[in-house]
């Protein structure tokens, strides 16, 4: 059996944040990520606040490494900063090929408070990674619970 790993990174968005372009760009990212992750046995979560991305990928180490290299080359983001890449005992986002929460307003202050992108060599990436994981978990679970309570 393949050992389970989790990778956490943050990056600066290069997306055009005009309303229509932004929605189309995020939708394209999610469609691709969900299809690729399902094929590779990966799960995870993406948080985006129009300035920064934070993402956690879970699954086989080789699949995560390949995906992360593609993310690093993707022109839709820059300043890609790896915060953690560790073996884990269980998935945090196992229900979703790629959960998503956007425009929450919580990512920018968290990134700035830790100087994660302004000074990645100075920040303690392990601590920053745990902070981002906690933030992702909290926001994604809150958004998914809110959606579940909405009338269909």
Secondary structure as UniProt FT lines:
FT   STRAND          4..13
FT   HELIX           19..40
FT   STRAND          43..48
FT   STRAND          52..60
FT   HELIX           61..73
FT   TURN            75..76
FT   STRAND          77..87
FT   TURN            94..95
FT   STRAND          99..102
FT   HELIX           107..113
FT   TURN            114..118
FT   TURN            120..122
FT   HELIX           125..149
//
